[in-house]
Amino acid sequence: AGLLLLPVVIGLRWLRTRKLLLWSGLELPLALFLVTAGGATWLAVDQPTALLQLARMLGASVMFYSVIQSEKTFRPWLAAGFVLLAVGLSIYWPLQHDFSADQSKFPLIAQVGLMLTRILPQIPGPSIHAYVAAGSLAAAIPFTIALASWAGRRKTWLTGMAILAGGLITGVLVLTSCRGAWLGLVLTVLLAGLVLILRRVKAQRLRKMIMVMGLAIGGVGAGVLIVSGMLEPLLGQLPDPSGTMQSRVELWKQGLLLMGDYPFTGSGLMGFRMLYGIYGILIHVPFHYHLHNTYLEVGLEQGLPGLVALSVGLIVVGGWAWRAVMRRESSPWGWAGLAALSILAVHSIVDVVFYVTRTLPLVGFFAGMAWLAVEVPEGSKVAPRSGWWNQYGRWAVGLSTLIVLVGLAMLNHRTLIG
């Protein structure tokens, strides 16, 4: 169905505009990601499950191109529809979740959840994991803000409904006890504050300098923490009543060792649970179902080419954010999409809720909305971009990619020779 829908989306665009594809900059990394996913599906031990995962990726691609090729008048309905789905999830999830199992994490939150389940009737239906629900709810909060901002004084009732929806979604997000989603939301709020400050700076040169310095400090700081080995002791200082953070750090180390055995082809989609059991901890039954880190999971299942595709895709989205900050006006839906992707990027460090679950197609929706922040209306005359990016940016990205590839080749030279 996903393969059939892709030409349908492209065909509809051709009928409307006589153009096959709207170039977004994400095409090459997306194509490489899908190619590596196809190879990983062929290699997978459990091919039916791997095919389902590949179908979700194709669904995300369809969602992306459907959003960026949609009419402007339809986009508020898209955002409102997603918010309504999040509100439905906010009502459904607490009434089917077993809060008694969460006592070891945050007893106070678990007690509030138990009180709600005693007061309100239980809803029968399929179970949704707390972290899967949390990822979708956290990503929906920027869209409630965008809806309220878009409605403004024109539709006060819609503004009020968006604010109420945001409050409900935030409250249920707290009930999920998902620290990864909380962290993603908090860091995105801080980043949004920085963007608001930057947009008040009138001098573009000063704005660029502040952004470059911020990115450099963040990148160098993260690199020092990882290389020096200080990251693990720092994580050990975080409140962790259930001990999940320390166990995840150990799991990531074992995942890196497994990744080194499949650097080129990957181990196959959705195969981690048996791979880790048999080759990681030497048992013949599943113990962990995933690596609790999307980037490591992609590198293991789709190989280093898949991880490179994902990394380049993140760089492209970062370029969209850069351009959106430099522009005077941007779509509120674009800012909401960028914020949702920022929340996902942080949450993905400690979980895989948007890679191995049914919510994967939502990534295409968020990416499509994020692209709207830099959309150029068809037929408009826009001067070619100039400045830092054209002079240095592309060379910097190319050189960085080359350095990373050479470094990986040096680290895996014995495998390459073999």
Secondary structure, DSSP 8 states (H G I E B T S, - for coil): -HHHHHHHHHHHHHHHHS-S----S-HHHHHHHHHHHHHHHHH-SSHHHHHHHHHHHHHHHHHHHHHHTS-GGGHHHHHHHHHHHHHHHHHHTTTT--GGGGTTT-HHHHHHHHHHHHHS----S----HHHHHHHHHHHHHHHHHHHHHHTTT-HHHHHHHHHHHHHHHHHHHHTT-HHHHHHHHHHHHHHHHHHHHHH---HHHHHHHHHHHHHHHHHHHHHHHHHT-HHHHHHTS--TT-HHHHHHHHHHHHHHHHTTSTTT-S-TT-HHHHIIIIIS--SS---SS-S-HHHHHHHHHHHHHHHHHHHHHHHHHHHHHHHHHSS---HHHHHHHHHHHHHHHHTTT--TTTSSTTTHHHHHHHHHHHGGG---TT-------SHIIIIIHHHHHHHHHHHHHHHHHHTHHHHH-
